[in-house]
Amino acid sequence: MGLLFGIYPELDLKLAALFYDAPTRSFPLKLNAWAAIARDGAMWIAWGLAVPAIAALVIKLLRPDRPLLMSGRAVIFLLVTLALSAGLLTNLTFKSYWGRPRPVLVTQFDGDLPFVPWWDPRGGCGRNCSFFSGEAATAFWAYAPAALTPPPWRPLAYAAVTLFGLITSALRMAFGGHFFTDVTTAGLVTFLVIWLAYGMIYRWQRTRLSDEAIDAALTRLAWPAFRAMQRWRGRDAGPRPAT
């Protein structure tokens, strides 16, 4: 994909043009209320999948004297992959320093910036740029919870996430927010992050973790603050649980 669109970058423009209405000089679906609801709903679904892990971590940090409410490996796997794919690599790295303008900003679609291919970071966009898509990365991050489903259900979960990511990506293109290579790269990078994290946490012997070790590490991390809070409230925190 990268090679094809690198040699023929006009393919990105042709695919974006499928959603562009020349007479009105706009991407019409951007003004569609139902499409906007679908876009917002997709993000709510993706973040909703992360809520159990977030809640389990917060509760553990507040009450380190109690065990985690879910698998420690699952908590780390879900939150680390989400932070990397939908946060650090997307919004804090590429989108901030890769100056590719969005479709709505390029001259071919009545904008005022020149189009640049996916591999060129020298575009005229100053911030929150096009490459690569944060919303597509967030949608494709659902591969992470899918990887934790029971093995008999896992192929179905992967298929559902793929469809979910494709629909979300198509909406971003239809709104003029991203090119095809933006959303495709988001899916590929997110998949790679999840594959590597799953191998390190669950599969590879040298790096894999255990639920017990993660629970113990979080207990050690949160215990000083918990003990100080208990003393401030006039209570005895007791000895730290054996780790």
Backbone as CSV, one residue per row, in Angstrom:
resi,resn,N_x,N_y,N_z,CA_x,CA_y,CA_z,C_x,C_y,C_z
1,MET,0.827,-1.197,0.000,0.000,0.000,0.000,0.867,1.255,0.000
2,GLY,1.873,1.261,0.863,2.746,2.427,0.928,3.497,2.655,-0.365
3,LEU,3.979,1.559,-0.963,4.719,1.679,-2.223,3.806,2.142,-3.350
4,LEU,2.615,1.553,-3.434,1.683,1.905,-4.506,1.292,3.372,-4.432
5,PHE,0.915,3.834,-3.240,0.483,5.225,-3.094,1.668,6.188,-3.049
6,GLY,2.867,5.658,-2.830,4.044,6.500,-2.927,4.411,6.797,-4.373
7,ILE,4.255,5.767,-5.239,4.558,5.951,-6.656,3.439,6.699,-7.368
8,TYR,2.203,6.386,-6.971,1.035,7.027,-7.594,0.213,7.762,-6.529
9,PRO,0.708,8.875,-6.015,-0.004,9.584,-4.939,-1.359,10.125,-5.373
10,GLU,-1.573,10.270,-6.691,-2.861,10.783,-7.157,-4.000,9.826,-6.838
11,LEU,-3.688,8.578,-6.520,-4.734,7.636,-6.121,-5.451,8.123,-4.864
12,ASP,-4.704,8.741,-3.957,-5.319,9.304,-2.749,-6.349,10.367,-3.120
13,LEU,-6.014,11.193,-4.079,-6.929,12.248,-4.510,-8.163,11.659,-5.187
14,LYS,-7.968,10.613,-5.989,-9.102,10.005,-6.683,-10.075,9.356,-5.698
15,LEU,-9.552,8.719,-4.674,-10.428,8.102,-3.682,-11.141,9.168,-2.851
16,ALA,-10.448,10.230,-2.495,-11.093,11.317,-1.752,-12.164,11.995,-2.592
17,ALA,-11.942,12.069,-3.905,-12.897,12.734,-4.796,-14.229,11.998,-4.860
18,LEU,-14.243,10.709,-4.503,-15.498,9.959,-4.499,-16.501,10.537,-3.508
19,PHE,-16.003,11.239,-2.495,-16.876,11.797,-1.465,-17.085,13.299,-1.630
20,TYR,-16.465,13.875,-2.659,-16.491,15.327,-2.846,-17.546,15.703,-3.886
21,ASP,-18.296,16.748,-3.583,-19.315,17.246,-4.505,-18.816,18.545,-5.128
22,ALA,-18.440,18.478,-6.411,-17.855,19.636,-7.075,-18.798,20.831,-7.171
23,PRO,-20.094,20.638,-7.506,-20.977,21.811,-7.622,-21.076,22.624,-6.334
24,THR,-21.110,21.936,-5.182,-21.214,22.660,-3.908,-19.857,22.917,-3.271
25,ARG,-18.794,22.360,-3.896,-17.425,22.511,-3.379,-17.319,22.083,-1.916
26,SER,-17.842,20.923,-1.620,-17.853,20.456,-0.228,-17.904,18.934,-0.192
27,PHE,-17.680,18.410,0.996,-17.899,16.996,1.280,-19.270,16.909,1.954
28,PRO,-20.333,16.582,1.215,-21.703,16.721,1.733,-21.980,15.928,3.006
29,LEU,-21.363,14.760,3.132,-21.672,13.934,4.299,-21.222,14.585,5.601
30,LYS,-20.303,15.542,5.488,-19.835,16.245,6.684,-20.966,16.991,7.373
31,LEU,-22.000,17.376,6.613,-23.129,18.122,7.164,-24.292,17.226,7.540
32,ASN,-24.143,15.920,7.335,-25.224,14.981,7.636,-25.244,14.656,9.122
33,ALA,-26.379,14.897,9.768,-26.474,14.706,11.215,-26.299,13.247,11.610
34,TRP,-26.878,12.331,10.819,-26.770,10.913,11.163,-25.340,10.422,11.025
35,ALA,-24.635,10.914,10.025,-23.237,10.536,9.870,-22.404,11.045,11.043
36,ALA,-22.714,12.252,11.515,-21.995,12.803,12.672,-22.265,11.974,13.925
37,ILE,-23.525,11.530,14.075,-23.864,10.682,15.229,-23.107,9.358,15.157
38,ALA,-23.036,8.786,13.947,-22.297,7.534,13.772,-20.826,7.714,14.106
39,ARG,-20.258,8.845,13.697,-18.847,9.120,13.991,-18.620,9.203,15.497
40,ASP,-19.452,9.978,16.185,-19.308,10.110,17.632,-19.562,8.776,18.334
41,GLY,-20.566,8.045,17.833,-20.885,6.753,18.438,-19.737,5.771,18.339
42,ALA,-19.016,5.810,17.232,-17.875,4.912,17.074,-16.817,5.170,18.138
43,MET,-16.580,6.443,18.432,-15.586,6.770,19.449,-16.067,6.379,20.850
44,TRP,-17.357,6.547,21.095,-17.904,6.124,22.383,-17.771,4.613,22.558
45,ILE,-18.007,3.863,21.486,-17.871,2.411,21.564,-16.429,2.030,21.872
46,ALA,-15.488,2.623,21.149,-14.077,2.293,21.350,-13.626,2.619,22.769
47,TRP,-13.948,3.818,23.236,-13.544,4.185,24.587,-14.312,3.391,25.634
48,GLY,-15.546,2.992,25.316,-16.300,2.160,26.247,-15.632,0.821,26.485
49,LEU,-14.965,0.297,25.472,-14.242,-0.958,25.634,-13.065,-0.817,26.595
50,ALA,-12.562,0.400,26.739,-11.424,0.628,27.630,-11.840,0.941,29.056
51,VAL,-13.122,1.268,29.268,-13.583,1.702,30.592,-13.312,0.674,31.683
52,PRO,-13.591,-0.630,31.487,-13.306,-1.585,32.571,-11.856,-1.582,33.021
53,ALA,-10.926,-1.505,32.060,-9.504,-1.487,32.422,-9.142,-0.205,33.155
54,ILE,-9.676,0.935,32.695,-9.409,2.209,33.364,-9.949,2.187,34.788
55,ALA,-11.191,1.704,34.940,-11.810,1.647,36.260,-11.044,0.719,37.197
56,ALA,-10.629,-0.432,36.686,-9.884,-1.380,37.520,-8.563,-0.773,37.991
57,LEU,-7.886,-0.046,37.108,-6.614,0.571,37.494,-6.826,1.673,38.526
58,VAL,-7.821,2.529,38.319,-8.076,3.627,39.259,-8.439,3.082,40.635
59,ILE,-9.316,2.083,40.666,-9.722,1.505,41.952,-8.531,0.861,42.656
60,LYS,-7.679,0.210,41.902,-6.501,-0.417,42.508,-5.564,0.633,43.090
61,LEU,-5.377,1.757,42.389,-4.499,2.799,42.900,-5.091,3.478,44.138
62,LEU,-6.422,3.536,44.210,-7.066,4.108,45.390,-7.115,3.125,46.553
63,ARG,-7.260,1.853,46.242,-7.333,0.820,47.279,-6.331,-0.286,46.982
64,PRO,-5.052,-0.010,47.179,-4.037,-1.029,46.878,-4.089,-2.227,47.808
65,ASP,-4.880,-2.129,48.895,-5.024,-3.260,49.795,-5.951,-4.329,49.241
66,ARG,-6.587,-4.041,48.118,-7.489,-4.989,47.491,-6.918,-5.442,46.147
67,PRO,-7.274,-6.652,45.722,-6.751,-7.141,44.436,-7.422,-6.424,43.260
68,LEU,-6.770,-6.455,42.144,-7.346,-5.897,40.925,-8.668,-6.576,40.603
69,LEU,-9.585,-5.817,40.049,-10.901,-6.347,39.724,-10.913,-7.123,38.406
70,MET,-9.825,-7.062,37.652,-9.705,-7.849,36.426,-8.248,-8.225,36.233
71,SER,-7.985,-9.028,35.266,-6.630,-9.490,35.010,-5.655,-8.321,34.867
72,GLY,-4.557,-8.394,35.614,-3.555,-7.341,35.534,-2.939,-7.238,34.149
73,ARG,-2.713,-8.372,33.515,-2.161,-8.345,32.161,-3.131,-7.679,31.196
74,ALA,-4.417,-7.941,31.362,-5.410,-7.319,30.485,-5.422,-5.806,30.672
75,VAL,-5.318,-5.353,31.918,-5.298,-3.916,32.192,-4.119,-3.262,31.481
76,ILE,-2.924,-3.820,31.667,-1.726,-3.254,31.055,-1.804,-3.331,29.542
77,PHE,-2.209,-4.456,29.016,-2.286,-4.650,27.570,-3.249,-3.654,26.927
78,LEU,-4.434,-3.504,27.488,-5.431,-2.616,26.895,-5.009,-1.154,26.984
79,LEU,-4.545,-0.729,28.147,-4.243,0.687,28.328,-2.952,1.105,27.630
80,VAL,-1.959,0.243,27.626,-0.711,0.586,26.941,-0.930,0.677,25.436
81,THR,-1.637,-0.290,24.868,-1.885,-0.248,23.421,-2.757,0.938,23.036
82,LEU,-3.738,1.272,23.873,-4.575,2.431,23.574,-3.757,3.716,23.637
83,ALA,-2.929,3.842,24.669,-2.118,5.056,24.813,-1.134,5.212,23.661
84,LEU,-0.547,4.104,23.215,0.422,4.174,22.128,-0.237,4.447,20.782
85,SER,-1.241,3.645,20.432,-1.810,3.730,19.084,-2.676,4.960,18.886
86,ALA,-3.560,5.248,19.841,-4.494,6.362,19.679,-3.998,7.657,20.310
87,GLY,-2.887,7.606,21.008,-2.389,8.799,21.684,-0.994,9.194,21.265
88,LEU,-0.003,8.471,21.759,1.392,8.867,21.570,1.815,8.858,20.105
89,LEU,1.618,7.737,19.423,2.092,7.636,18.044,1.277,8.499,17.088
90,THR,0.002,8.661,17.372,-0.867,9.406,16.452,-0.838,10.895,16.747
91,ASN,-1.450,11.305,17.844,-1.675,12.721,18.105,-0.432,13.455,18.603
92,LEU,0.401,12.784,19.380,1.556,13.467,19.959,2.800,13.369,19.083
93,THR,2.766,12.522,18.073,3.947,12.357,17.224,3.644,12.751,15.786
94,PHE,2.998,11.877,15.049,2.821,12.124,13.616,1.948,13.338,13.333
95,LYS,0.764,13.406,13.929,-0.161,14.487,13.591,0.372,15.856,13.991
96,SER,1.311,15.880,14.920,1.874,17.157,15.357,3.070,17.603,14.518
97,TYR,3.743,16.651,13.872,4.981,16.995,13.170,4.983,16.601,11.698
98,TRP,3.948,15.898,11.250,3.860,15.480,9.852,2.859,16.402,9.180
99,GLY,3.355,17.389,8.408,2.514,18.492,7.966,1.595,18.216,6.796
100,ARG,1.129,17.018,6.643,0.234,16.703,5.524,-1.144,17.328,5.752
101,PRO,-1.617,18.174,4.835,-2.933,18.785,5.012,-4.053,17.786,4.749
102,ARG,-5.181,18.017,5.388,-6.357,17.176,5.201,-6.976,17.431,3.824
103,PRO,-7.795,16.502,3.331,-8.439,16.716,2.028,-9.185,18.044,1.927
104,VAL,-9.891,18.443,2.986,-10.666,19.685,2.907,-9.780,20.917,2.773
105,LEU,-8.478,20.761,2.994,-7.577,21.908,2.961,-6.771,22.016,1.679
106,VAL,-6.804,20.984,0.820,-5.957,21.015,-0.367,-6.677,21.706,-1.527
107,THR,-5.904,22.220,-2.460,-6.455,23.014,-3.564,-7.391,22.206,-4.454
108,GLN,-7.165,20.898,-4.567,-8.026,20.068,-5.418,-9.462,20.022,-4.901
109,PHE,-9.656,20.324,-3.614,-10.993,20.317,-3.030,-11.335,21.681,-2.443
110,ASP,-10.934,22.693,-3.145,-11.264,24.083,-2.836,-10.598,24.586,-1.558
111,GLY,-9.466,23.984,-1.195,-8.683,24.513,-0.091,-7.586,25.429,-0.595
112,ASP,-6.656,25.771,0.283,-5.595,26.696,-0.132,-4.196,26.136,0.088
113,LEU,-4.089,24.814,0.365,-2.786,24.202,0.574,-2.517,23.159,-0.504
114,PRO,-1.279,23.002,-0.933,-0.958,21.973,-1.933,-1.027,20.578,-1.325
115,PHE,-1.463,19.638,-2.135,-1.506,18.229,-1.724,-0.094,17.665,-1.649
116,VAL,0.148,16.813,-0.644,1.420,16.086,-0.559,1.122,14.614,-0.314
117,PRO,1.952,13.705,-0.836,1.736,12.273,-0.609,1.975,11.902,0.844
118,TRP,1.602,10.682,1.185,1.636,10.258,2.578,3.036,10.284,3.181
119,TRP,4.051,10.056,2.350,5.407,9.919,2.888,6.104,11.263,3.093
120,ASP,5.491,12.352,2.685,6.147,13.664,2.720,5.679,14.470,3.932
121,PRO,6.551,14.733,4.907,6.147,15.479,6.097,6.214,16.993,5.922
122,ARG,6.500,17.465,4.707,6.765,18.891,4.508,5.533,19.678,4.058
123,GLY,4.363,19.166,4.329,3.149,19.865,3.923,2.927,21.150,4.702
124,GLY,1.905,21.900,4.286,1.654,23.213,4.878,0.801,23.213,6.120
125,CYS,0.373,22.050,6.580,-0.442,21.995,7.795,0.420,22.283,9.020
126,GLY,-0.097,23.102,9.927,0.671,23.473,11.103,0.455,22.587,12.308
127,ARG,-0.771,22.146,12.536,-1.078,21.303,13.699,-2.324,20.486,13.404
128,ASN,-2.473,19.379,14.167,-3.620,18.474,13.995,-3.787,18.115,12.521
129,CYS,-2.741,17.558,11.947,-2.700,17.328,10.503,-3.318,15.980,10.129
130,SER,-3.165,15.618,8.872,-3.923,14.499,8.320,-3.301,13.134,8.584
131,PHE,-1.982,13.069,8.634,-1.305,11.762,8.699,-0.798,11.485,10.113
132,PHE,-1.224,10.355,10.754,-2.293,9.517,10.242,-3.514,9.666,11.132
133,SER,-4.601,8.983,10.855,-5.887,9.261,11.486,-5.970,8.762,12.921
134,GLY,-6.238,9.682,13.844,-6.403,9.299,15.241,-7.688,8.537,15.497
135,GLU,-8.771,8.925,14.835,-10.050,8.241,15.036,-10.024,6.839,14.439
136,ALA,-9.391,6.683,13.291,-9.254,5.343,12.724,-8.397,4.467,13.626
137,ALA,-7.320,5.027,14.181,-6.472,4.267,15.101,-7.255,3.851,16.340
138,THR,-8.098,4.753,16.849,-8.911,4.425,18.025,-9.892,3.306,17.706
139,ALA,-10.512,3.361,16.526,-11.462,2.315,16.143,-10.752,0.972,15.972
140,PHE,-9.621,0.970,15.273,-8.897,-0.285,15.061,-8.262,-0.794,16.353
141,TRP,-8.121,0.078,17.368,-7.606,-0.399,18.657,-8.506,-1.477,19.255
142,ALA,-9.753,-1.534,18.824,-10.652,-2.571,19.334,-10.131,-3.977,19.042
143,TYR,-9.094,-4.102,18.186,-8.428,-5.398,18.037,-7.863,-5.885,19.378
144,ALA,-7.495,-4.949,20.268,-6.902,-5.354,21.548,-7.899,-6.124,22.416
145,PRO,-9.092,-5.566,22.730,-10.045,-6.391,23.475,-10.473,-7.631,22.701
146,ALA,-10.503,-7.555,21.365,-10.853,-8.744,20.581,-9.829,-9.854,20.796
147,ALA,-8.561,-9.482,20.988,-7.508,-10.474,21.201,-7.655,-11.194,22.531
148,LEU,-8.448,-10.636,23.443,-8.627,-11.233,24.768,-9.908,-12.056,24.872
149,THR,-10.677,-12.139,23.798,-11.887,-12.956,23.817,-11.509,-14.434,23.808
150,PRO,-12.412,-15.321,24.236,-12.118,-16.761,24.187,-11.769,-17.201,22.772
151,PRO,-10.806,-18.099,22.609,-10.348,-18.495,21.275,-11.449,-18.873,20.287
152,PRO,-12.498,-19.600,20.699,-13.530,-19.925,19.697,-14.229,-18.691,19.130
153,TRP,-14.293,-17.604,19.908,-14.976,-16.393,19.474,-14.036,-15.384,18.828
154,ARG,-12.752,-15.636,18.902,-11.779,-14.630,18.479,-11.865,-14.280,16.989
155,PRO,-11.995,-15.248,16.075,-12.128,-14.877,14.658,-13.327,-13.970,14.397
156,LEU,-14.447,-14.255,15.045,-15.624,-13.408,14.881,-15.370,-12.014,15.440
157,ALA,-14.682,-11.946,16.574,-14.364,-10.644,17.169,-13.448,-9.838,16.253
158,TYR,-12.435,-10.503,15.665,-11.543,-9.803,14.740,-12.299,-9.301,13.511
159,ALA,-13.213,-10.120,13.001,-13.995,-9.711,11.828,-14.867,-8.498,12.155
160,ALA,-15.477,-8.507,13.350,-16.329,-7.388,13.753,-15.508,-6.110,13.900
161,VAL,-14.319,-6.209,14.482,-13.465,-5.032,14.653,-13.000,-4.508,13.294
162,THR,-12.674,-5.409,12.390,-12.265,-4.979,11.048,-13.374,-4.183,10.378
163,LEU,-14.600,-4.680,10.459,-15.738,-3.959,9.880,-15.933,-2.615,10.576
164,PHE,-15.821,-2.609,11.885,-15.962,-1.379,12.673,-14.910,-0.353,12.261
165,GLY,-13.668,-0.791,12.111,-12.600,0.116,11.713,-12.782,0.633,10.297
166,LEU,-13.230,-0.223,9.402,-13.434,0.201,8.013,-14.559,1.230,7.904
167,ILE,-15.636,1.012,8.636,-16.754,1.967,8.599,-16.315,3.315,9.172
168,THR,-15.618,3.281,10.295,-15.127,4.523,10.894,-14.175,5.248,9.953
169,SER,-13.301,4.499,9.299,-12.349,5.095,8.363,-13.069,5.699,7.158
170,ALA,-14.080,4.995,6.657,-14.838,5.515,5.520,-15.539,6.817,5.879
171,LEU,-16.036,6.906,7.106,-16.677,8.148,7.545,-15.673,9.293,7.591
172,ARG,-14.475,9.028,8.064,-13.465,10.081,8.122,-13.109,10.567,6.710
173,MET,-13.048,9.647,5.763,-12.797,10.043,4.383,-13.986,10.810,3.811
174,ALA,-15.191,10.359,4.132,-16.390,11.014,3.606,-16.538,12.433,4.131
175,PHE,-16.029,12.697,5.318,-16.092,14.042,5.887,-14.986,14.947,5.343
176,GLY,-14.086,14.387,4.532,-12.953,15.171,4.043,-11.869,15.341,5.076
177,GLY,-11.905,14.506,6.119,-10.933,14.654,7.201,-9.633,13.922,6.971
178,HIS,-9.667,12.858,6.134,-8.466,12.049,5.931,-8.461,11.430,4.546
179,PHE,-7.253,11.164,4.062,-7.066,10.400,2.841,-7.062,8.904,3.156
180,PHE,-7.131,8.117,2.099,-7.137,6.664,2.263,-5.878,6.183,2.979
181,THR,-4.727,6.738,2.609,-3.486,6.302,3.242,-3.412,6.692,4.712
182,ASP,-4.119,7.733,5.115,-4.152,8.133,6.523,-4.837,7.064,7.372
183,VAL,-6.000,6.603,6.907,-6.764,5.640,7.702,-6.161,4.244,7.597
184,THR,-5.601,3.920,6.421,-4.981,2.609,6.276,-3.738,2.501,7.150
185,THR,-2.923,3.538,7.147,-1.738,3.538,8.005,-2.132,3.437,9.468
186,ALA,-3.203,4.120,9.848,-3.675,4.038,11.234,-4.004,2.597,11.610
187,GLY,-4.693,1.891,10.716,-5.026,0.496,10.993,-3.801,-0.388,11.072
188,LEU,-2.856,-0.195,10.161,-1.655,-1.027,10.144,-0.775,-0.777,11.370
189,VAL,-0.575,0.490,11.720,0.248,0.817,12.884,-0.395,0.288,14.163
190,THR,-1.702,0.464,14.287,-2.399,-0.013,15.476,-2.310,-1.525,15.599
191,PHE,-2.509,-2.215,14.477,-2.400,-3.675,14.499,-0.998,-4.111,14.926
192,LEU,0.031,-3.439,14.415,1.401,-3.795,14.762,1.669,-3.570,16.247
193,VAL,1.200,-2.448,16.786,1.375,-2.158,18.208,0.721,-3.247,19.058
194,ILE,-0.487,-3.630,18.692,-1.219,-4.641,19.464,-0.537,-5.999,19.352
195,TRP,-0.091,-6.349,18.150,0.580,-7.637,17.959,1.854,-7.719,18.794
196,LEU,2.645,-6.654,18.798,3.881,-6.643,19.574,3.594,-6.679,21.074
197,ALA,2.630,-5.877,21.519,2.305,-5.841,22.942,1.763,-7.183,23.413
198,TYR,0.921,-7.815,22.617,0.376,-9.124,23.000,1.500,-10.147,23.124
199,GLY,2.434,-10.122,22.174,3.546,-11.050,22.252,4.402,-10.822,23.482
200,MET,4.675,-9.552,23.810,5.528,-9.240,24.955,4.853,-9.575,26.274
201,ILE,3.552,-9.334,26.366,2.858,-9.518,27.646,2.391,-10.955,27.849
202,TYR,1.963,-11.619,26.780,1.337,-12.926,26.928,2.146,-14.094,26.357
203,ARG,2.914,-13.874,25.289,3.412,-15.011,24.518,4.890,-15.279,24.708
204,TRP,5.730,-14.258,24.600,7.175,-14.487,24.565,7.714,-14.677,25.977
205,GLN,8.446,-15.762,26.177,8.845,-16.175,27.514,9.710,-15.142,28.223
206,ARG,10.588,-14.477,27.495,11.507,-13.534,28.133,10.810,-12.295,28.676
207,THR,9.703,-11.913,28.069,9.060,-10.646,28.433,7.666,-10.798,29.027
208,ARG,7.078,-11.968,28.929,5.681,-12.093,29.337,5.523,-11.843,30.834
209,LEU,4.382,-11.313,31.179,4.089,-10.918,32.548,3.088,-11.865,33.176
210,SER,2.887,-11.713,34.475,1.859,-12.481,35.177,0.913,-11.517,35.869
211,ASP,-0.308,-11.944,36.064,-1.289,-11.111,36.753,-0.838,-10.795,38.170
212,GLU,-0.241,-11.778,38.826,0.193,-11.587,40.206,1.300,-10.540,40.307
213,ALA,2.247,-10.571,39.369,3.348,-9.606,39.404,2.844,-8.187,39.164
214,ILE,1.887,-8.026,38.263,1.345,-6.694,37.990,0.565,-6.187,39.188
215,ASP,-0.237,-7.048,39.798,-0.994,-6.646,40.991,-0.040,-6.216,42.097
216,ALA,1.030,-6.969,42.292,2.004,-6.640,43.339,2.712,-5.319,43.034
217,ALA,3.065,-5.102,41.784,3.743,-3.861,41.415,2.849,-2.651,41.646
218,LEU,1.571,-2.767,41.313,0.642,-1.660,41.541,0.421,-1.422,43.029
219,THR,0.425,-2.483,43.799,0.295,-2.331,45.257,1.478,-1.556,45.821
220,ARG,2.684,-1.925,45.402,3.869,-1.212,45.881,3.843,0.247,45.450
221,LEU,3.393,0.496,44.236,3.357,1.856,43.723,2.385,2.736,44.503
222,ALA,1.220,2.221,44.801,0.160,3.037,45.407,0.165,3.018,46.923
223,TRP,0.931,2.115,47.542,0.831,1.950,48.989,1.264,3.187,49.779
224,PRO,2.350,3.869,49.453,2.723,5.049,50.251,1.630,6.105,50.299
225,ALA,1.021,6.421,49.182,-0.057,7.418,49.173,-1.266,6.922,49.925
226,PHE,-1.585,5.639,49.791,-2.729,5.062,50.507,-2.500,5.110,52.013
227,ARG,-1.285,4.768,52.454,-0.977,4.788,53.881,-1.034,6.206,54.428
228,ALA,-0.517,7.182,53.655,-0.575,8.575,54.095,-2.023,9.054,54.201
229,MET,-2.847,8.679,53.269,-4.251,9.077,53.307,-4.965,8.461,54.493
230,GLN,-4.669,7.198,54.773,-5.296,6.539,55.923,-4.878,7.198,57.231
231,ARG,-3.617,7.582,57.343,-3.150,8.273,58.553,-3.831,9.621,58.697
232,TRP,-3.975,10.349,57.579,-4.652,11.652,57.625,-6.090,11.505,58.087
233,ARG,-6.706,10.374,57.778,-8.086,10.117,58.194,-8.153,9.466,59.564
234,GLY,-7.001,9.309,60.211,-6.971,8.736,61.539,-7.141,7.242,61.558
235,ARG,-6.760,6.570,60.522,-6.906,5.126,60.436,-5.551,4.477,60.237
236,ASP,-5.487,3.214,60.591,-4.254,2.451,60.427,-4.379,1.610,59.154
237,ALA,-3.478,1.858,58.227,-3.522,1.118,56.962,-3.102,-0.329,57.139
238,GLY,-2.431,-0.627,58.258,-1.956,-1.982,58.470,-0.746,-2.282,57.604
239,PRO,-0.251,-3.499,57.697,0.931,-3.862,56.896,0.563,-3.974,55.427
240,ARG,1.542,-3.683,54.607,1.314,-3.816,53.170,1.105,-5.281,52.832
241,PRO,0.125,-5.605,51.995,-0.080,-7.004,51.610,1.199,-7.624,51.066
242,ALA,1.414,-8.865,51.376,2.596,-9.581,50.907,2.623,-9.581,49.387
243,THR,3.767,-9.231,48.809,3.907,-9.195,47.343,5.134,-9.979,46.928
